[in-house]
Amino acid sequence: MKNQTMLIHHGEEHDQYQGAVVPPIYQNSLFVFEDWDDIDQAFDDPTDNAIYTRGKNPGV
C-alpha cells in the first residue's frame, strides 16, 4: 500500500466489516426527538416534520 492509502485508513476497525474489504456504507437515517410531545407533534403534522426520509427531510 502507498503511504496515502495507509493514512486514509488509519484507525479503522476491520473486524467490524464482517469480511468486507472496504468499510461498508450504511445508508440510513435517524430523526431524533427531544421528548414524547415532540414526537406527537411531528406525527400530527407529518408534512411539516422530518419523520420519513422521502418526506420533509432536512437534507432535501
C-alpha positions as CSV (number, residue, x, y, z in Angstrom):
1,M,0.0,0.0,0.0
2,K,1.1,3.5,-0.6
3,N,1.5,5.9,2.3
4,Q,-1.6,7.9,1.3
5,T,-3.7,4.7,1.3
6,M,-2.4,3.7,4.7
7,L,-3.0,7.1,6.2
8,I,-6.6,7.4,4.9
9,H,-7.5,4.0,6.5
10,H,-5.5,4.5,9.8
11,G,-7.6,3.6,12.8
12,E,-10.3,1.6,11.0
13,E,-11.6,-1.4,12.9
14,H,-11.6,-4.0,10.1
15,D,-13.1,-6.6,12.4
16,Q,-16.4,-4.7,12.3
17,Y,-16.7,-5.0,8.5
18,Q,-17.8,-8.7,8.7
19,G,-15.4,-9.7,5.9
20,A,-15.8,-6.7,3.6
21,V,-12.6,-5.5,2.0
22,V,-13.5,-1.8,2.4
23,P,-15.6,-0.1,5.0
24,P,-19.3,-0.5,4.2
25,I,-21.6,2.4,3.6
26,Y,-24.6,2.3,5.9
27,Q,-27.5,4.1,4.1
28,N,-29.9,5.0,6.8
29,S,-31.2,8.0,8.6
30,L,-32.4,8.6,12.1
31,F,-34.5,11.6,13.3
32,V,-34.2,12.3,17.0
33,F,-36.9,14.0,19.1
34,E,-36.3,15.6,22.5
35,D,-39.3,14.2,24.2
36,W,-42.6,12.4,23.6
37,D,-44.5,15.7,23.0
38,D,-42.2,16.4,20.0
39,I,-42.9,13.0,18.6
40,D,-46.7,13.6,18.9
41,Q,-46.4,17.0,17.3
42,A,-44.4,15.5,14.4
43,F,-46.9,12.8,13.7
44,D,-49.8,15.2,14.0
45,D,-48.3,17.2,11.1
46,P,-46.1,14.8,9.1
47,T,-45.9,17.2,6.1
48,D,-44.0,19.8,8.1
49,N,-41.8,17.5,10.1
50,A,-38.9,15.1,9.4
51,I,-40.3,11.7,10.3
52,Y,-39.7,9.9,6.9
53,T,-36.7,10.3,4.6
54,R,-38.8,10.8,1.5
55,G,-40.9,13.4,3.2
56,K,-39.6,16.6,4.6
57,N,-36.0,15.5,5.0
58,P,-33.6,18.1,6.5
59,G,-31.1,17.2,3.8
60,V,-33.5,17.7,0.8
